[in-house]
Amino acid sequence: MSVTPNEVTTVQPAIDNAKGKVLTLGCGMGYFAYMASLKNDVDSITIIELEQDVIDLFQNNILPQFEHKEKINVIKADAIEFMKNVKDGEYDYCFADIWLSVADIEPYLLVKEVSRRLKKTKIDYWIEDCFASYLSNYVWVEMMKSFSISNHIDVPDTDSGLSEADLRLSNYIHRLMKKVEIKMPEDLDYYLTPKNIIKFINTSKTTFNIT
């Protein structure tokens, strides 16, 4: 939770896209909320934050400095549980940012999954391109496994030594890619391209399960 040059740069697309009734998952230091509140085409910003310490810091020290604090509403709730009850079109725009880095990929996948039913709300996910690049490694391993099996090639157990989180992610990619057929060299490039991985996740009915 900080305002660094990297975060300022990576949040800018979300600020540009924010309009109307805005929902943001995660408060942080309030940078996105502040910058979005300055826009004339942003009517309101609802912040979903679970940690009371963060809420107290924001409301007591940061929010009073906002030029348009009247636009801000803070709700203490779990972001994923909150999204389950959001009606389609209730918000015009949503910015999801409840993770610290690309290592926190499970919350990203869970928020993406629970938000899939929302068609009238534009949703952006912080550092989504980085998540997709990270997932491309798992996609590559899955491709190599499938190639080896289909050609009766013995390969070392790639799951040995992986953490539980890595195993869950590996299993998810395995299920995601189960019906994919690689027939041409360009198919490799397609499924390893980050933007296509995001598109594939968006259109797939495969669910991510952390249990």
Contacts in CASP RR format, 6 or more apart in sequence:
PFRMAT RR
TARGET T0000
AUTHOR 0000-0000-0000
METHOD contacts of the structure
MODEL  1
MSVTPNEVTTVQPAIDNAKGKVLTLGCGMGYFAYMASLKNDVDSITIIEL
EQDVIDLFQNNILPQFEHKEKINVIKADAIEFMKNVKDGEYDYCFADIWL
SVADIEPYLLVKEVSRRLKKTKIDYWIEDCFASYLSNYVWVEMMKSFSIS
NHIDVPDTDSGLSEADLRLSNYIHRLMKKVEIKMPEDLDYYLTPKNIIKF
INTSKTTFNIT
1 28 0 8 1.000
1 29 0 8 1.000
1 54 0 8 1.000
1 100 0 8 1.000
2 29 0 8 1.000
3 29 0 8 1.000
3 31 0 8 1.000
7 31 0 8 1.000
8 31 0 8 1.000
10 126 0 8 1.000
10 127 0 8 1.000
11 31 0 8 1.000
11 32 0 8 1.000
11 35 0 8 1.000
11 97 0 8 1.000
11 126 0 8 1.000
13 124 0 8 1.000
14 32 0 8 1.000
14 36 0 8 1.000
14 95 0 8 1.000
14 97 0 8 1.000
14 124 0 8 1.000
14 126 0 8 1.000
15 32 0 8 1.000
15 35 0 8 1.000
15 36 0 8 1.000
15 39 0 8 1.000
17 93 0 8 1.000
17 95 0 8 1.000
17 122 0 8 1.000
17 124 0 8 1.000
18 32 0 8 1.000
18 36 0 8 1.000
18 39 0 8 1.000
18 42 0 8 1.000
18 45 0 8 1.000
18 93 0 8 1.000
18 95 0 8 1.000
19 39 0 8 1.000
19 41 0 8 1.000
19 42 0 8 1.000
19 92 0 8 1.000
19 93 0 8 1.000
20 41 0 8 1.000
20 42 0 8 1.000
20 43 0 8 1.000
20 44 0 8 1.000
20 92 0 8 1.000
20 93 0 8 1.000
21 43 0 8 1.000
21 44 0 8 1.000
21 46 0 8 1.000
21 90 0 8 1.000
21 91 0 8 1.000
21 92 0 8 1.000
21 93 0 8 1.000
22 36 0 8 1.000
22 42 0 8 1.000
22 43 0 8 1.000
22 44 0 8 1.000
22 45 0 8 1.000
22 46 0 8 1.000
22 91 0 8 1.000
22 92 0 8 1.000
22 93 0 8 1.000
22 94 0 8 1.000
22 95 0 8 1.000
23 45 0 8 1.000
23 46 0 8 1.000
23 48 0 8 1.000
23 86 0 8 1.000
23 91 0 8 1.000
23 93 0 8 1.000
23 94 0 8 1.000
23 95 0 8 1.000
23 121 0 8 1.000
24 32 0 8 1.000
24 33 0 8 1.000
24 36 0 8 1.000
24 45 0 8 1.000
24 46 0 8 1.000
24 47 0 8 1.000
24 48 0 8 1.000
24 94 0 8 1.000
24 95 0 8 1.000
24 96 0 8 1.000
24 97 0 8 1.000
25 48 0 8 1.000
25 79 0 8 1.000
25 82 0 8 1.000
25 83 0 8 1.000
25 94 0 8 1.000
25 95 0 8 1.000
25 96 0 8 1.000
25 97 0 8 1.000
25 98 0 8 1.000
25 111 0 8 1.000
26 47 0 8 1.000
26 48 0 8 1.000
26 49 0 8 1.000
26 79 0 8 1.000
26 96 0 8 1.000
26 97 0 8 1.000
26 98 0 8 1.000
27 33 0 8 1.000
27 47 0 8 1.000
27 49 0 8 1.000
27 54 0 8 1.000
27 55 0 8 1.000
27 58 0 8 1.000
27 74 0 8 1.000
28 49 0 8 1.000
28 54 0 8 1.000
28 58 0 8 1.000
28 97 0 8 1.000
29 58 0 8 1.000
29 62 0 8 1.000
30 47 0 8 1.000
30 58 0 8 1.000
30 62 0 8 1.000
32 95 0 8 1.000
32 97 0 8 1.000
33 45 0 8 1.000
33 47 0 8 1.000
33 66 0 8 1.000
33 72 0 8 1.000
34 62 0 8 1.000
34 66 0 8 1.000
36 42 0 8 1.000
36 45 0 8 1.000
36 95 0 8 1.000
37 45 0 8 1.000
37 66 0 8 1.000
37 67 0 8 1.000
37 68 0 8 1.000
37 69 0 8 1.000
37 71 0 8 1.000
37 72 0 8 1.000
38 67 0 8 1.000
38 68 0 8 1.000
42 71 0 8 1.000
43 71 0 8 1.000
44 71 0 8 1.000
44 72 0 8 1.000
44 73 0 8 1.000
45 71 0 8 1.000
45 72 0 8 1.000
45 73 0 8 1.000
46 73 0 8 1.000
46 74 0 8 1.000
46 75 0 8 1.000
46 91 0 8 1.000
47 58 0 8 1.000
47 72 0 8 1.000
47 73 0 8 1.000
47 74 0 8 1.000
47 75 0 8 1.000
48 75 0 8 1.000
48 77 0 8 1.000
48 79 0 8 1.000
48 82 0 8 1.000
49 55 0 8 1.000
49 58 0 8 1.000
49 74 0 8 1.000
49 75 0 8 1.000
49 76 0 8 1.000
49 77 0 8 1.000
50 76 0 8 1.000
50 77 0 8 1.000
50 78 0 8 1.000
50 79 0 8 1.000
52 76 0 8 1.000
55 74 0 8 1.000
55 76 0 8 1.000
58 74 0 8 1.000
59 74 0 8 1.000
63 69 0 8 1.000
63 72 0 8 1.000
63 74 0 8 1.000
66 72 0 8 1.000
75 82 0 8 1.000
79 96 0 8 1.000
79 98 0 8 1.000
79 107 0 8 1.000
79 111 0 8 1.000
80 107 0 8 1.000
80 110 0 8 1.000
80 111 0 8 1.000
80 114 0 8 1.000
83 111 0 8 1.000
83 114 0 8 1.000
83 115 0 8 1.000
84 114 0 8 1.000
86 118 0 8 1.000
86 121 0 8 1.000
88 117 0 8 1.000
88 118 0 8 1.000
88 119 0 8 1.000
88 120 0 8 1.000
88 121 0 8 1.000
89 118 0 8 1.000
89 120 0 8 1.000
89 121 0 8 1.000
90 121 0 8 1.000
91 121 0 8 1.000
92 121 0 8 1.000
92 122 0 8 1.000
93 121 0 8 1.000
93 122 0 8 1.000
93 123 0 8 1.000
93 124 0 8 1.000
94 115 0 8 1.000
94 118 0 8 1.000
94 121 0 8 1.000
94 122 0 8 1.000
94 123 0 8 1.000
94 124 0 8 1.000
95 123 0 8 1.000
95 124 0 8 1.000
95 126 0 8 1.000
96 108 0 8 1.000
96 111 0 8 1.000
96 112 0 8 1.000
96 115 0 8 1.000
96 123 0 8 1.000
96 124 0 8 1.000
96 125 0 8 1.000
96 126 0 8 1.000
97 125 0 8 1.000
97 126 0 8 1.000
98 107 0 8 1.000
98 111 0 8 1.000
99 105 0 8 1.000
99 107 0 8 1.000
99 108 0 8 1.000
99 126 0 8 1.000
99 127 0 8 1.000
101 127 0 8 1.000
102 127 0 8 1.000
102 130 0 8 1.000
102 131 0 8 1.000
102 133 0 8 1.000
102 134 0 8 1.000
105 131 0 8 1.000
105 134 0 8 1.000
105 135 0 8 1.000
105 169 0 8 1.000
106 165 0 8 1.000
106 168 0 8 1.000
106 169 0 8 1.000
106 208 0 8 1.000
106 210 0 8 1.000
108 125 0 8 1.000
108 128 0 8 1.000
108 131 0 8 1.000
109 172 0 8 1.000
109 201 0 8 1.000
109 208 0 8 1.000
110 208 0 8 1.000
110 210 0 8 1.000
111 125 0 8 1.000
112 125 0 8 1.000
112 201 0 8 1.000
112 202 0 8 1.000
113 207 0 8 1.000
113 208 0 8 1.000
115 121 0 8 1.000
115 123 0 8 1.000
116 202 0 8 1.000
125 131 0 8 1.000
128 198 0 8 1.000
129 194 0 8 1.000
129 195 0 8 1.000
129 198 0 8 1.000
132 194 0 8 1.000
132 195 0 8 1.000
132 197 0 8 1.000
132 198 0 8 1.000
133 194 0 8 1.000
135 169 0 8 1.000
135 173 0 8 1.000
135 194 0 8 1.000
135 197 0 8 1.000
136 192 0 8 1.000
136 193 0 8 1.000
136 194 0 8 1.000
136 197 0 8 1.000
138 169 0 8 1.000
138 170 0 8 1.000
138 173 0 8 1.000
139 173 0 8 1.000
139 177 0 8 1.000
139 191 0 8 1.000
139 192 0 8 1.000
139 197 0 8 1.000
140 192 0 8 1.000
141 158 0 8 1.000
141 170 0 8 1.000
141 173 0 8 1.000
142 170 0 8 1.000
142 173 0 8 1.000
142 174 0 8 1.000
142 177 0 8 1.000
143 177 0 8 1.000
143 182 0 8 1.000
143 188 0 8 1.000
143 191 0 8 1.000
144 155 0 8 1.000
145 155 0 8 1.000
145 158 0 8 1.000
145 174 0 8 1.000
146 177 0 8 1.000
146 182 0 8 1.000
147 153 0 8 1.000
147 182 0 8 1.000
148 154 0 8 1.000
148 155 0 8 1.000
159 167 0 8 1.000
159 170 0 8 1.000
162 170 0 8 1.000
168 208 0 8 1.000
168 209 0 8 1.000
168 210 0 8 1.000
172 206 0 8 1.000
172 208 0 8 1.000
172 209 0 8 1.000
175 206 0 8 1.000
176 200 0 8 1.000
176 201 0 8 1.000
176 204 0 8 1.000
176 206 0 8 1.000
177 191 0 8 1.000
180 191 0 8 1.000
181 187 0 8 1.000
182 188 0 8 1.000
182 191 0 8 1.000
190 196 0 8 1.000
191 197 0 8 1.000
191 200 0 8 1.000
END
